[in-house]
Amino acid sequence: MGNGKKANTGGTVSSDGRLISFTEWDTGDLALHEINPGVDRRLTNKGTWKESDDFAEESAISRDGKQVAYTWWKVKDKRPELRLASIVGDPHPRRLYDNPDISWIRPCDWSPDGTYLAVEVKRSDRTKNRGLTYVQDGSLRLLKSLGGLGVGTTSLPHYGSYLACE
């Protein structure tokens, strides 16, 4: 990643500044760049593009640095799902949210205690929303409809009591 060829804007930096999440576009896998020693490692292993056209996109590292929430695009189904991957431990990602009425979902930020994710959602009727997905059960609570407006920035302040939207 040092030469910038793999860098993309779809990931986040861990709160301790050691890791950057990104899509490894050679394979479509979710990956992490470890700043020191400057190495990349994949968190998913979907196989080659010939084996699967599915791929990871936007991602957000949890504040404790133990998990990454990410959008997984299912090409055959023409829609996304929200998944969780462990940074340490279990090598099998978990499907967090999947709904055929959702045409896009993007993890934006984690609550300080890791219980929920701020997300941006686009429904199949083209309305855009901001909401919270609860990590324990994968439920989605839509908070604000944006109508047909473009999606901005959604984040949770460090105290986690409010959803900040720009």
C-alpha positions in Angstrom: 0.0 0.0 0.0 3.0 2.3 0.3 2.9 3.2 -3.4 -0.8 4.1 -3.2 -1.9 1.5 -5.8 -4.2 -0.3 -3.4 -5.4 2.7 -1.4 -9.1 3.6 -1.6 -11.5 5.8 0.3 -13.9 3.1 1.3 -12.3 2.2 4.7 -11.4 3.7 8.0 -8.4 4.1 10.2 -8.5 2.3 13.6 -8.8 4.5 16.7 -5.2 3.7 17.7 -4.0 4.6 14.2 -2.4 1.2 13.5 -4.8 -0.2 10.9 -6.6 0.9 7.8 -9.4 -1.2 6.3 -9.7 -1.4 2.5 -10.9 -3.5 -0.4 -8.2 -5.6 -2.0 -9.3 -5.1 -5.6 -7.0 -7.8 -6.9 -9.5 -10.3 -5.3 -12.4 -8.2 -4.0 -11.6 -9.2 -0.4 -11.8 -7.1 2.7 -8.3 -6.4 3.9 -6.3 -4.5 6.5 -3.1 -2.5 6.1 -1.0 -2.6 9.3 0.9 0.7 9.3 3.8 -0.7 11.2 5.3 -3.0 9.8 3.6 -1.9 6.5 1.9 -5.1 5.6 -1.5 -6.0 4.2 -3.6 -9.0 5.2 -7.0 -10.2 4.0 -9.9 -10.6 6.4 -12.0 -12.5 3.9 -11.0 -15.1 1.4 -13.7 -15.3 -1.3 -11.4 -16.9 -3.9 -10.5 -15.5 -7.4 -12.8 -13.3 -9.5 -13.4 -16.5 -11.6 -14.7 -18.2 -8.5 -16.9 -15.3 -7.3 -17.9 -11.9 -8.5 -18.9 -10.8 -5.0 -16.8 -8.2 -3.3 -16.3 -6.0 -0.2 -16.8 -2.3 -0.3 -17.1 0.4 2.4 -15.9 -0.7 5.8 -15.6 0.7 9.4 -13.2 -0.6 12.1 -14.7 -0.9 15.6 -13.4 1.5 18.2 -11.9 -1.3 20.2 -10.0 -2.5 17.0 -11.4 -6.0 17.2 -14.0 -6.1 14.3 -14.7 -4.5 10.9 -18.2 -3.9 9.6 -18.4 -3.9 5.8 -20.7 -3.8 2.8 -20.6 -7.1 0.9 -21.9 -6.7 -2.7 -23.6 -9.9 -3.9 -23.4 -9.6 -7.7 -25.8 -12.4 -8.6 -28.5 -10.9 -6.3 -27.6 -7.3 -7.3 -27.7 -6.1 -3.7 -25.6 -5.7 -0.6 -25.5 -7.1 2.8 -23.8 -5.8 5.9 -21.2 -8.1 7.4 -18.8 -8.3 10.4 -15.3 -9.7 10.3 -13.1 -10.3 13.2 -9.6 -8.7 13.2 -8.4 -11.2 15.7 -9.7 -14.7 16.1 -12.6 -16.2 14.1 -11.8 -16.2 10.3 -15.5 -16.5 9.3 -17.4 -13.3 8.7 -20.9 -12.9 10.1 -23.8 -11.6 8.1 -25.2 -8.8 10.2 -28.0 -7.4 8.0 -29.6 -8.6 4.8 -32.9 -7.3 3.3 -34.0 -7.5 -0.3 -35.7 -4.1 0.1 -32.2 -2.5 0.6 -30.3 -1.5 -2.5 -27.3 -0.1 -0.6 -26.0 -0.1 3.0 -22.8 1.5 4.3 -21.3 1.2 7.8 -20.2 4.6 8.9 -19.2 4.5 12.5 -19.4 2.3 15.7 -20.9 3.3 19.0 -18.2 3.6 21.7 -19.4 0.4 23.4 -19.6 -1.5 20.1 -23.3 -2.3 20.5 -24.4 -0.6 17.3 -23.3 0.8 14.0 -24.4 4.1 12.4 -25.3 3.2 8.8 -26.5 4.9 5.6 -29.1 3.0 3.7 -30.7 3.3 0.3 -34.0 1.5 -0.1 -35.2 -0.1 -3.4 -37.7 2.8 -3.7 -34.6 5.1 -3.9 -35.2 6.8 -0.6 -32.0 7.3 1.5 -31.9 7.0 5.3 -29.6 7.1 8.2 -30.0 4.6 11.0 -28.5 2.2 13.6 -27.8 -1.5 13.2 -27.6 -3.4 16.4 -24.6 -5.8 16.5 -26.1 -8.4 18.7 -29.2 -9.2 16.6 -28.6 -7.3 13.3 -31.8 -5.3 13.6 -32.0 -2.0 11.8 -33.6 1.1 13.2 -34.0 3.9 10.6 -33.7 7.3 12.2 -33.8 9.9 9.5 -35.1 9.9 5.9 -33.1 11.9 3.4 -35.7 11.5 0.6 -33.8 11.4 -2.7 -30.9 13.6 -1.4 -27.3 12.5 -1.7 -25.7 10.7 1.3 -23.4 12.8 3.4 -21.3 11.9 6.4 -22.7 10.0 9.3 -20.7 9.5 12.5 -21.2 9.0 16.2 -19.4 11.4 18.6 -17.1 9.7 21.1 -19.7 9.9 23.8 -22.1 8.0 21.5 -25.4 9.6 22.5 -26.1 11.4 19.3 -25.9 10.6 15.6 -24.0 13.3 13.7 -25.0 13.8 10.1 -23.4 16.2 7.7 
